[in-house]
């Protein structure tokens, strides 16, 4: 997946781009106890966590015409479903400061991700039989690798010129 987000901001003003999804999760809260209330009855409430790729950039233009970029990349993705039914959020983060020439490109460190999953496909009951049980099951292994690489190219707009 390749994304090409663009954002325009002013000197020393933070710009933010976010792409992701909200994931619902349930919490239990106890209502306030009133007069004569003896029973603790938790009330489930649905709230949302954000699993998103967020890029924060604050540019500073130097007298030499280069750009100092304060960059903060936060990559949140849906994780495993926990025992309570809620989904966790996997997070990865990169924070850096770089000096880049006008219209020059810099690479913000790659975030590597590896996943290994084994799924067992089996025939109910028969896969437990001694000696021949292996004939009624199979293991499917799935390995995935990914890398998130951020390329940033600042362009100084002079005299309110158009964005290219």
N, C-alpha and C positions, 0 to 999 in steps of 0.2 A: 504494500500500500504506500503510495507516495502522495503526500499532501504539499500544497504550495500556498500556504496562507500568506496574506500580505496585510500590513498595517501601517498607517501613517500616524506619526506623533510629533510632538515638538521637542526641542532641546530640553533635556532634564525632566521630561515628563514620561512616566511609565506607561507602556502599552501592554495590553494583555489579550491573548488569543486563547480560547478554550474550545475543545472539541471532545465530547464524551456523552455520558448518560447518567441519569440518576437511578440509583438502585434502592428499592424499598427494603426496610427492615423494621421489625416489630420490637417495641420496648414495652415493659410493664411498669406502670406507675400506680402508686397508691393514692386514692382520693383522700382529701383531708377528713379527719375523723370529726364527726359532729356529736351533739349531745346524745348519749345513749347508744352510739354505734359501737358494737362489740366485734363485728366480723371484718376481717381484713380481706378485701376483695380487690385484687389488682386489676387495673383497666389496661387492656392492650391499646397501644397507639402506633400508627404507622408513621415512620419518619423516612427521610431519604439521605443517602450518602452519594457523593458525586465521584464517579470513576471516570476521569478525563485526562487528556493530555493538555496541560496548561503551560503556555510560554509567556513569561514576563520579561520585557526588555526595556531598559532605561538607557537612552543614548545621551552622550555628552559630546558635543562637537568641540574639538580642540582648535587652537589658533592656527595650527599647521594644516587644518582641513581634514584631519583624520577623525575617527569616531571611537570613543570609548563606550563599550557596551557592557552594562551590568545585566547578566542573563540568568534567569532562574527557570529551569524546566522541571515540571512535576508530571510524571506519567503514572496515572492510577488506572488499574484495570480490574475487572471483576475477578475475584478469587474463588476459592472453594466454598461450598455451602457447609456451614457449621452445623453442629448437632441441634441447635435451636432453630434451624431453618433459615437463619440469616446468612447472607453472603459476605465474605470478607473482601477487603480491597487490597490488592498488591500495589505497593508504591515504589517508585524509583525517582531519584531526584539528582539534578546536577545544578550547581550554582557556580558561576565564574564571572570574571571580568576580563575582557579582551580589547585590544587596540586594533582597529581595522581601518584600512584606507577607504575613502569614499568610493563606492561601487566595487570594493574588494569583497571577497567571500572568505569566511572563516568557518571552521567546523567545530562545533561544540561536541565534546566527547560522546562516543557511542555508548548506549545502554544495551548490554547484551542480555538476552533472555533465553533460557533453555527450559524445556518441559519434557518430562518422560512419563508416559502413561501406559499401564498394562491393564488390559481388559480381558477377563476370562469368559469365553463363550462355552457353555456347557449344556448337556442334556440333564434335566432335573432327575435326581435319583440314581441314574446310571453312572454318573461321573464319580460316585463314591465306591463303586465296586472294586475290590482288590484285584490286582493284576491287569484287568482290562479297562479300568476306569479312565485311563489316559486316552483311550480310543474315543471317548465320549466328551472330551473337552479340548479346547485349544486356547492358547494365550496369544493375544494380539498386542504387539508392542508398537507404540507410536512415539516417535521422537520429533520434537519441533525446536527449531532455533530461530531466533529473530534478533535484529539489532536496530535500535532507534538511533539514527544519526541526524543531527540538526545542522543544517547549513544556513548561515545568516549573511545576507548581503545588504549593508546599509547604503542608502542613496540620499545624499543631501539635496533637498529641493531648494533651489535658489529663487528668490523673488516670487514665491507662491506658484512656481511652475507646475505643470501637470505631472501626475504620477504615471510612471511607465511600467 
